């Protein structure tokens, strides 16, 4: 379990192909296609966070998949939704969503 002063952030939170019920936590317009841990790390650094990286972790909704998605832990500065919006903005500017 991470400490109470940390936010857990998974790449699945930013996946445009997933619904909210499947784990996406940002709006579709702020999401990107196929986010991965390296994209998340880059965007969080660009947003001013200092992420702790846990590559071996699997998101609870995808625990059965072969590969692990990994996650980051960032210091809690305000609400989780505001942190996700900051990271999503950085991710979206670097990794623009391709139209379907």
Phi, psi and omega in degrees: 000132176288160179295161182290342180267014179241148172255135176267127181230125182251150176301328182301335180299339186247012186275113182295337182280351182255153175273172176299321180295333180272359174122351179292136182241356175248164179296157179300324181291337177266354183274165178231165177277136175049058177291147176228176185297320181295322176297318180295318179298312180300314181294323180291322176296317179296332180275358177097009178268158174245091187284143167265127188260132176233089186290333187276352185284149177241135178297140182304329180280347181234028183298333184280347180286153184298309185273152177265144182274333184077169178205167174236156173242131178233155179296140182280109177234088184093199184279159178294321181296323178291323177295318179296321179295319178298313181294318180299320178298318178292320180292318182294322181292328181272321184240077183300141180289130179278140179287150184272000000 
